[in-house]
């Protein structure tokens, strides 16, 4: 991987964006451990959380080969302003309807992204994307099942799931905040762009939501929540990072 300085900057930003999203939503999903409404859901959210954090670690390891710090240092010592995560993944878990809808929207975007990255010119990332697709397929199946079941269960559950969709949709559009390096990534055959991903995502989630008796907000109400990719975050991220990295910062050289 022989990149110019500007190309390397583009690749690193792209990798940080993906990995930071996974790390943060993985940590958020782990907060359901012991709190799930059913034992099976307790296990499911914990498993999904573990997968996300593992995916983040592997991408941080690619960044390490490109000259960045090791994975643990990247994950546990950066300030909030150094993270590239979108706002959607940073919010507290809230009620179960919020977390389910967030997972539905995020996981479908991630599934499509990894399908696209399976043919990426960044070979280490392409290999990981092929590996991740199986994991994320399980995540989307889990989300689809519950969104459909609760969307059609009764009047109250339908209203709550529609409200959760309305609450999370503009946040989810922040996933697709375009990078200033979009043209470089496209030219390197690494990734064709966030707008392409968003278009594919809308095509996938719309019929699934219709099957769940849920309706996307009207396009006139689409107001993407941007800023996370440029280091501007919600009030929730910094406290979460403090908690997440507390043990590591006590003794970064400790072996467990």
Secondary structure, DSSP 4 states (H G I P E B T S, - for coil): ----HHHHHHHHHHHHHHHHHHHHHHHHHHTTTTT-SSHHHHHHHHHHHHHHHHHHHHHHHHHHHTTPPPHHHHHHH--GGG----GGGGS---SHHHHHHHHHHHHHHHHHHHHHHTT-SSHHHHHHHHHHHHHHHHHHHHHHHHHHHHHHH-HHHHHHHHHHHHHHHHHHHGGGPPPTTHHHHHHTTS---HHHHHHHHHHHHHHHHHHTT--PPPGGG------GGGT---HHHHHHHHHHHHHHHH-TT---
